[in-house]
């Protein structure tokens, strides 16, 4: 059972949500990303298409039937890589999609999480597993039972899930006398909005046809801070000898700072969540080209994982691509 794998009790949500404390914590909003003529997802007809017959010609049973909720198209890629193929995969991921009722209507939601464990094979695997379980239980327990699915509540729920995961991993490491941790990037899609949280250097991207690929999350790594300070170029991130050092992760301290973002989604947008085993082996322009040339997320993930392996496969690879219908 999930509860048995976690330590402590689930934290209560602490609304109202804390205010953003800096540029890394602001909600993500780029009006320029919205293509001309784009429609909100709520305005896009679901399948099957609504009949053109008048209401008087429609059987009562059909009129009262709930409309079908079309889920996101999702593909998942997961590979130990070439260098570490003899060891357990320390990455963990989860994809959950469902529908709940909220104020008399059906609301589709999806939870997507990637966690990259650290601390040695067994310890990193355990850390990422706890992180995934914590996020899954927090979201499922609260989104179905809540009467307030607004931005403030949903962001606070995700941040609370990350904080709970951090406490559980920290306690497990203390019990085992072992330093262990994990990065995490998570996205909750509710209707036509995406709510994102991240700690570490696992990333979430947004692909929009008219604007290409945009990295939404920020890397909490040494090389990212060097780029921000102008001491190295963005291209040097991929070859820097200390590129794997992160200054923020889950589990290495009792408390953790969590970045969060809110993104409006439109028809045919794609979200890409991945561990550094992908983006270190495959540069952003190539990731964008692959998503652009292939509409099917299953095919996109296969090609992305193969590209990471061909690029060297020096780390575990985790990829989730979720495409709005």
C-alpha positions in Angstrom: 0.0 0.0 0.0 1.1 3.5 -0.7 0.5 4.7 2.8 2.8 2.0 4.2 5.7 3.2 2.0 5.5 6.8 3.3 6.5 8.2 6.7 4.5 10.7 8.6 1.0 11.8 7.8 -0.2 13.8 4.9 0.3 17.6 5.5 -2.8 19.8 5.5 -2.9 22.3 2.7 -2.0 25.7 3.9 -4.2 28.1 2.0 -4.0 31.0 1.1 -1.1 30.1 -1.2 2.2 31.8 -0.4 3.0 34.7 -2.7 5.9 34.2 -5.2 9.1 35.2 -3.6 11.3 35.8 -6.6 11.7 35.4 -10.4 12.0 31.6 -10.1 8.7 31.4 -8.2 6.4 33.4 -10.5 3.6 31.8 -12.4 4.5 31.2 -16.0 2.5 33.4 -18.3 3.5 34.4 -21.8 0.7 36.0 -23.8 2.8 35.8 -26.9 2.7 32.0 -26.8 -1.1 32.1 -27.6 -1.5 31.6 -31.4 -3.9 33.8 -33.2 -7.4 32.3 -33.3 -6.6 29.7 -30.6 -9.5 28.4 -28.7 -9.6 27.4 -25.0 -9.9 23.7 -24.5 -13.3 24.2 -23.0 -14.6 25.5 -26.3 -13.3 22.5 -28.3 -16.0 19.9 -29.0 -15.5 16.5 -27.4 -16.0 13.2 -29.2 -18.5 12.0 -30.3 -19.5 15.1 -32.1 -22.8 16.8 -31.0 -25.6 15.9 -33.3 -27.0 18.6 -35.5 -30.6 17.3 -34.8 -32.9 19.6 -32.9 -33.5 18.8 -29.2 -37.0 17.7 -30.0 -35.6 14.9 -32.3 -33.1 13.7 -29.6 -34.2 10.9 -27.3 -34.3 11.9 -23.6 -31.8 9.2 -22.7 -29.3 10.7 -25.1 -29.9 14.2 -23.9 -29.2 13.2 -20.3 -26.1 11.2 -21.1 -22.8 12.8 -19.8 -20.5 14.1 -22.5 -17.4 12.0 -23.0 -14.2 13.6 -21.7 -11.3 13.2 -24.2 -8.1 12.5 -22.3 -4.7 13.8 -23.3 -2.7 11.7 -25.7 0.3 10.5 -23.7 3.5 8.6 -24.5 6.0 7.4 -22.0 9.7 6.5 -22.4 11.9 4.9 -19.8 15.4 3.4 -20.2 18.3 2.7 -18.0 20.7 4.1 -20.6 23.8 2.5 -22.0 26.4 3.3 -19.3 24.1 2.2 -16.4 22.3 -0.7 -18.1 23.7 -3.2 -15.5 22.2 -1.2 -12.6 18.7 -0.5 -11.5 17.0 2.5 -13.1 16.9 5.3 -10.4 14.3 7.3 -12.3 10.6 6.9 -11.4 7.6 8.3 -13.2 3.8 8.2 -13.1 1.0 9.1 -15.5 -2.5 9.3 -14.2 -5.6 10.5 -16.0 -9.1 10.7 -14.8 -12.4 12.7 -14.5 -14.1 14.1 -11.4 -17.3 16.0 -10.8 -17.0 19.6 -9.7 -19.9 21.9 -9.1 -22.2 20.0 -11.4 -19.9 19.4 -14.3 -17.3 16.9 -15.4 -13.7 18.0 -15.1 -10.8 16.0 -16.7 -7.4 16.0 -15.0 -4.0 14.4 -15.5 -1.0 14.1 -13.3 2.5 13.6 -14.8 5.6 13.3 -12.7 9.3 12.5 -13.3 11.8 12.0 -10.5 15.5 11.3 -10.9 16.9 9.6 -7.8 20.3 10.3 -6.3 22.4 8.6 -3.6 23.5 5.3 -5.1 21.5 2.7 -7.0 19.1 1.4 -4.3 18.9 4.7 -2.4 18.2 6.8 -5.5 15.6 4.4 -6.6 13.9 4.5 -3.2 14.0 8.3 -3.1 12.4 8.7 -6.5 9.8 6.0 -5.6 8.7 7.8 -2.5 8.5 11.1 -4.4 6.2 9.6 -7.0 4.0 7.9 -4.4 3.7 11.1 -2.3 2.6 13.2 -5.3 0.2 10.6 -6.5 -1.5 10.2 -3.1 -1.7 13.9 -2.4 -3.3 14.7 -5.7 -5.8 11.8 -5.8 -6.9 12.4 -2.2 -7.5 16.1 -2.6 -8.6 16.7 -6.2 -11.5 14.3 -6.0 -12.8 15.5 -2.6 -12.2 19.3 -2.8 -14.8 21.9 -3.4 -12.2 24.5 -4.5 -10.4 23.5 -7.7 -9.0 27.1 -8.2 -5.5 28.1 -9.1 -4.6 28.9 -5.5 -5.7 25.5 -4.2 -4.2 23.4 -6.9 -0.8 25.1 -6.7 -0.8 24.7 -2.9 -1.8 21.1 -3.3 1.2 20.4 -5.5 3.6 22.3 -3.4 2.3 20.5 -0.4 2.9 17.2 -2.1 6.5 18.0 -2.9 7.1 19.2 0.7 5.6 15.9 2.0 7.8 13.9 -0.3 10.8 15.8 0.9 10.0 15.1 4.5 9.4 11.4 3.8 12.7 11.0 1.9 14.7 12.9 4.5 13.3 10.7 7.3 14.0 7.5 5.3 17.6 8.7 4.8 18.0 9.4 8.5 16.7 6.0 9.4 19.0 4.3 7.0 22.0 6.5 7.8 22.3 7.3 4.1 22.3 10.5 2.1 19.6 10.1 -0.5 17.5 12.5 -2.7 15.8 13.1 -5.9 14.9 15.7 -8.4 11.3 16.1 -9.4 9.2 17.8 -12.0 5.4 17.4 -11.9 2.5 18.8 -13.9 -1.2 18.7 -13.1 -3.5 19.4 -16.0 -7.0 20.4 -15.0 -9.2 21.4 -17.9 -7.2 23.8 -20.0 -4.6 24.8 -17.5 -1.3 23.2 -16.4 0.0 23.6 -12.9 3.8 22.8 -12.6 6.2 22.3 -9.7 9.9 21.4 -9.8 13.0 20.9 -7.7 16.3 20.1 -9.2 17.2 19.7 -12.9 14.5 17.5 -14.3 12.6 19.6 -16.7 9.2 20.4 -18.1 8.9 21.9 -21.6 5.9 23.3 -23.5 5.8 22.8 -27.3 3.4 25.0 -29.2 3.4 24.8 -33.0 3.7 28.6 -33.6 6.3 29.2 -30.9 8.3 26.0 -30.8 9.9 24.5 -27.6 10.0 26.5 -24.4 11.6 25.3 -21.1 9.1 26.2 -18.4 11.0 25.1 -15.3 14.4 26.3 -14.1 17.3 24.1 -13.4 18.6 24.2 -9.8 22.1 23.2 -10.7 25.6 24.6 -10.5 25.9 25.0 -14.3 22.6 26.8 -14.6 23.8 29.3 -11.9 27.0 29.8 -13.8 25.1 30.5 -17.0 22.9 33.0 -15.2 26.0 34.7 -13.8 27.5 34.9 -17.4 30.5 32.7 -16.4 29.8 30.0 -19.0 27.8 29.9 -22.2 24.5 27.8 -22.4 26.3 25.3 -24.7 29.0 24.6 -22.0 26.3 23.2 -19.7 26.4 19.9 -21.7 30.2 19.4 -21.3 31.0 21.1 -17.9 32.8 18.7 -15.5 30.3 19.6 -12.7 27.2 19.5 -14.8 25.5 16.9 -12.6 25.7 18.9 -9.4 22.4 20.2 -8.2 22.0 22.7 -5.3 18.4 21.9 -4.6 16.8 18.5 -4.4 14.2 16.5 -2.3 15.5 14.7 0.7 18.9 16.2 1.5 17.4 18.7 4.0 14.4 18.8 6.2 12.8 21.7 4.2 12.8 22.4 0.5 12.0 25.4 -1.7 9.6 24.6 -4.5 9.2 26.5 -7.8 5.7 26.6 -9.3 4.2 27.8 -12.6 0.8 28.1 -14.2 0.4 27.7 -18.0 -2.7 28.1 -20.2 -3.0 25.3 -22.7 -4.4 25.3 -26.2 -5.3 22.8 -28.8 -2.4 20.6 -30.0 0.0 21.9 -27.3 2.4 19.3 -25.9 4.0 19.1 -22.5 7.3 17.3 -22.2 8.6 16.1 -18.8 12.1 14.5 -18.7 15.1 13.7 -16.5 18.5 15.0 -17.4 19.2 11.7 -19.1 17.3 13.1 -22.0 18.2 16.7 -22.3 21.9 16.3 -21.6 22.1 13.8 -24.5 19.6 15.5 -26.9 19.8 19.3 -27.4 16.7 21.4 -27.3 16.6 22.1 -31.1 16.6 18.4 -31.8 13.9 17.7 -29.2 11.8 20.4 -30.9 12.4 18.9 -34.3 11.3 15.5 -33.2 8.1 16.8 -31.6 7.4 18.9 -34.7 7.7 16.1 -37.2 5.7 13.5 -35.2 2.2 14.1 -33.8 1.9 10.8 -32.0 3.3 11.0 -28.4 4.1 7.3 -28.4 6.3 7.7 -31.5 7.8 10.9 -30.1 8.9 9.1 -26.9 10.4 6.2 -28.8 12.5 8.5 -31.0 13.5 10.7 -28.1 14.8 7.8 -26.0 16.6 6.4 -29.0 18.2 9.8 -29.6 19.4 9.9 -26.0 20.9 6.4 -26.4 22.6 7.4 -29.7 23.9 10.5 -28.0 25.8 8.4 -25.4 23.1 7.1 -23.0 25.2 8.1 -20.0 22.3 8.3 -17.6 18.8 6.9 -17.0 16.3 8.3 -19.4 12.7 9.2 -18.5 10.3 11.0 -20.8 6.6 11.9 -20.7 4.9 13.6 -23.6 1.3 14.7 -23.1 -0.5 16.3 -26.0 -3.7 18.3 -25.8 -6.4 17.0 -28.2 
